[in-house]
Amino acid sequence: MKGRDLGAAVLVAASGVTMLAGCGDGGGARSAATSPAVTGTPSSTRPRHHATAGVTKEEGMRIEITIEDQRFQATLDDSAACLDLLAQLPQTVRMRDHGGVEKTGPLGSALSLEGQPPGADPSIGDVGYYAPGGNFVLYYGDQSYYPGIVILGRLDGDAAERIAQLHGNVTAHVDTVR
């Protein structure tokens, strides 16, 4: 019986290691995104936050953003905020350019902040939500950590570069990928 108990314990331990190994995003430099934000003074070195970094493009929730004659796609994280966003789609968002780093526009309703840290440090190409203003955000430049930022997901391919070329205010139609 002791040999069986030892074999069962090894099997349980190996299963736990396998489960933990599957929690990462395999993204190397983006692996810091899985760390929760730390408390204290905001800084540009503060860890990023993605609600579920283990979601792959094949598994993730997809949206399409149309601005003028251009279409951009993004994969959303698996979070309460993203589910709230999907429930509001399709939606037209009038977006303003802010500081040459982001386009922001108000959503029809607030998104859930359940499971989110107090702020985030978005990367170029992130899709976000600025909770204090209720704004949908497309990051095409470098924005440092700021309280109230929620990372919703990631733009595909060269979308951030293409959005950077759209100067001034824009109107974006946001919908699910069909």
C-alpha positions as CSV (number, residue, x, y, z in Angstrom):
1,M,0.0,0.0,0.0
2,K,2.9,2.4,0.7
3,G,4.2,2.1,-2.9
4,R,0.8,3.0,-4.2
5,D,0.6,6.0,-1.9
6,L,4.0,7.2,-3.1
7,G,3.0,6.7,-6.8
8,A,-0.2,8.6,-6.2
9,A,1.7,11.4,-4.5
10,V,4.2,11.6,-7.5
11,L,1.2,11.7,-9.9
12,V,-0.5,14.5,-8.0
13,A,2.8,16.5,-7.8
14,A,3.4,16.1,-11.5
15,S,-0.1,17.2,-12.3
16,G,0.3,20.3,-10.2
17,V,3.6,21.2,-12.0
18,T,1.9,20.7,-15.4
19,M,-1.0,22.9,-14.4
20,L,1.3,25.7,-13.2
21,A,3.4,25.5,-16.3
22,G,0.2,26.1,-18.4
23,C,-0.5,29.3,-16.5
24,G,2.2,31.4,-18.3
25,D,1.6,33.0,-21.7
26,G,4.9,31.8,-23.2
27,G,5.5,35.3,-24.4
28,G,8.9,35.8,-22.9
29,A,9.2,39.6,-22.5
30,R,5.4,39.8,-21.9
31,S,5.5,37.3,-19.1
32,A,5.7,40.2,-16.6
33,A,2.1,40.9,-17.6
34,T,0.9,38.0,-15.5
35,S,2.2,39.6,-12.3
36,P,-0.4,41.6,-10.3
37,A,0.3,45.3,-9.8
38,V,2.2,46.1,-6.6
39,T,1.0,48.8,-4.2
40,G,2.9,51.9,-3.5
41,T,4.1,54.8,-5.6
42,P,3.2,54.5,-9.4
43,S,6.3,54.2,-11.6
44,S,7.1,53.1,-15.1
45,T,8.7,50.0,-13.7
46,R,5.5,48.7,-12.2
47,P,4.4,45.4,-13.6
48,R,1.8,45.2,-16.3
49,H,-1.5,43.4,-15.8
50,H,-3.5,41.2,-18.1
51,A,-6.5,39.4,-16.5
52,T,-5.8,36.1,-18.2
53,A,-2.4,36.0,-19.9
54,G,-2.8,32.3,-20.7
55,V,-5.6,32.8,-23.3
56,T,-4.4,32.2,-26.8
57,K,-5.6,33.8,-30.0
58,E,-7.5,30.7,-30.9
59,E,-9.3,30.6,-27.5
60,G,-9.7,34.4,-27.0
61,M,-12.5,36.7,-27.6
62,R,-12.0,38.6,-30.9
63,I,-13.2,42.1,-31.8
64,E,-12.9,44.2,-35.0
65,I,-12.4,47.9,-35.0
66,T,-13.2,49.9,-38.1
67,I,-11.8,53.4,-38.5
68,E,-12.4,55.2,-41.8
69,D,-11.6,52.5,-44.4
70,Q,-9.3,50.5,-42.2
71,R,-10.1,47.4,-40.2
72,F,-8.1,46.2,-37.1
73,Q,-8.6,43.1,-35.1
74,A,-7.8,42.4,-31.5
75,T,-7.9,39.5,-29.0
76,L,-9.4,40.3,-25.7
77,D,-8.4,38.7,-22.4
78,D,-10.9,36.6,-20.4
79,S,-12.1,39.0,-17.8
80,A,-15.3,40.5,-16.5
81,A,-14.4,43.8,-18.1
82,C,-14.0,42.2,-21.5
83,L,-17.3,40.3,-21.1
84,D,-19.0,43.6,-20.3
85,L,-17.4,45.2,-23.4
86,L,-18.6,42.3,-25.6
87,A,-22.2,42.7,-24.3
88,Q,-22.2,46.4,-25.5
89,L,-21.2,45.5,-29.1
90,P,-21.6,46.6,-31.8
91,Q,-20.9,50.2,-30.7
92,T,-19.6,53.4,-32.4
93,V,-17.0,55.2,-30.3
94,R,-15.9,58.8,-31.1
95,M,-12.3,58.8,-30.1
96,R,-9.9,61.7,-29.3
97,D,-6.2,61.6,-29.8
98,H,-4.3,62.0,-26.5
99,G,-0.6,63.0,-26.4
100,G,0.3,61.1,-29.6
101,V,0.1,57.8,-27.7
102,E,-3.5,56.8,-27.6
103,K,-7.0,57.2,-29.0
104,T,-9.8,57.3,-26.4
105,G,-13.6,57.5,-26.5
106,P,-16.5,57.0,-24.1
107,L,-18.3,53.7,-24.0
108,G,-22.1,53.5,-23.5
109,S,-21.8,51.8,-20.1
110,A,-19.0,51.3,-17.5
111,L,-17.1,48.0,-17.6
112,S,-16.6,45.8,-14.5
113,L,-13.4,46.2,-12.6
114,E,-13.7,42.8,-10.9
115,G,-10.3,41.2,-10.6
116,Q,-8.4,44.2,-11.9
117,P,-5.5,46.0,-10.1
118,P,-5.7,49.8,-9.4
119,G,-3.8,50.6,-12.6
120,A,-1.6,49.3,-15.4
121,D,1.3,50.0,-17.7
122,P,0.0,49.4,-21.2
123,S,2.3,48.4,-24.1
124,I,2.1,49.7,-27.6
125,G,-0.7,47.7,-29.3
126,D,-2.7,47.1,-26.1
127,V,-6.5,47.7,-26.1
128,G,-7.6,49.2,-22.8
129,Y,-10.2,50.8,-20.7
130,Y,-9.7,54.0,-18.7
131,A,-12.1,53.4,-15.8
132,P,-12.4,57.0,-14.4
133,G,-13.6,58.3,-17.7
134,G,-15.4,55.2,-18.9
135,N,-13.2,55.3,-22.1
136,F,-12.2,52.6,-24.6
137,V,-8.5,53.1,-25.4
138,L,-6.3,52.0,-28.3
139,Y,-2.6,52.4,-27.4
140,Y,-0.3,53.2,-30.3
141,G,2.5,54.9,-28.4
142,D,4.3,54.5,-25.1
143,Q,2.0,55.2,-22.1
144,S,3.5,54.6,-18.6
145,Y,1.7,53.2,-15.6
146,Y,-1.4,55.1,-14.6
147,P,-4.1,54.5,-12.0
148,G,-7.4,53.5,-13.6
149,I,-6.0,51.8,-16.7
150,V,-7.4,48.3,-17.4
151,I,-5.7,46.2,-20.1
152,L,-8.5,44.5,-22.1
153,G,-6.4,42.8,-24.8
154,R,-4.0,43.2,-27.7
155,L,-4.3,44.6,-31.2
156,D,-3.2,42.2,-34.0
157,G,-0.2,42.6,-36.3
158,D,0.7,46.2,-37.4
159,A,-2.6,47.7,-36.1
160,A,-0.9,50.1,-33.6
161,E,1.4,51.5,-36.3
162,R,-1.5,52.0,-38.6
163,I,-3.6,53.7,-35.9
164,A,-0.6,56.0,-35.2
165,Q,-1.0,57.2,-38.8
166,L,-4.6,58.3,-38.2
167,H,-4.0,61.9,-37.0
168,G,-6.5,63.7,-34.8
169,N,-10.0,62.5,-33.7
170,V,-11.6,59.5,-35.3
171,T,-14.8,57.5,-35.2
172,A,-14.4,53.8,-34.5
173,H,-17.0,51.1,-35.0
174,V,-16.3,48.2,-32.7
175,D,-17.9,44.8,-33.1
176,T,-17.2,41.1,-32.5
177,V,-15.4,39.2,-35.2
178,R,-17.9,37.1,-37.1
